[in-house]
């Protein structure tokens, strides 16, 4: 186990996990003073508001991801879906972003897994919910493409506004 305990004392279940791909095979036993792994938070535990804050904290400095996160947060559906939460990695950050303190709870969406689930049609959701998720994923990742003609056709006024705001935000924030 690591020598120091983390300082986060929030209501989230936090445990230390070693990197199974490390040469130590996830045991954490190294001949030198290096460590592998990090503090991991069970993604099923945070409330929707906590998960939204954790996603925002991780997206700091990446305007495309910020826009994608805000689109999902504004929509509200996906942060409640257990199957979606399984592809969200939650962890304690190291305070690398200027606005994040050490041990800030963060969450990172595996956008490649989102694409694979969308392509396999394995998320149980309405057509507009799936379209909105695909648009968010395309904002956050080069791995995801979207046919806007098809995606926008199924959106109601509220969701169309969310998408328009996210695209405008990504374009505006992306300009130095």
C-alpha positions, 0 to 999 in steps of 0.5 A: 500500500502507499505510504501516505493516505489521501486527504479527500474526506467526502462521502465517496468510496475511495480505494487505492488500485494498483496498475494491473499493466505495470511490471509488478502485475498490480501488486504494487511491490517495486524494488525502488520507491516508485508506485503505480496506480492511484486512488479510484472512486466507485463510479456508481456512488457519486450523486448526479451533481457530484459526478457532474462536478467531477467531470467538469474538474477533469475537463478543465483546460480542454474546451472540447471536453468542457463543451461535451461535459456541459452538453451531457450535464445540461441534458441530464439523462446520461449521468443517471444511467448505470450502464453509462456510468460503467464507462466513466473512470472516477479518481482523485486528481493530482491538482495538475490543472490550475483550478484543481487542488490536489485530491480533487475528485475527477471523472473521465468518460471513456469516449472510445467505449461510448462510440463502441456502445453506440455503434453496437446499439447497446445503450437502452435509450431513445433516439434523441438521447442516443443522438445527443450522446453521439454529438457530445462524444464527437465534440470530445473525441476524434474517434467519434463521428456524427452525421449532423443531418440525422442526429439533429433531425430527431432532437426537440427544441430543448435538446437542439438548443443544448447542442447549439450551445455546446457547439458554440461554446466549443468554438468560442472557447477554442479560440485563444 
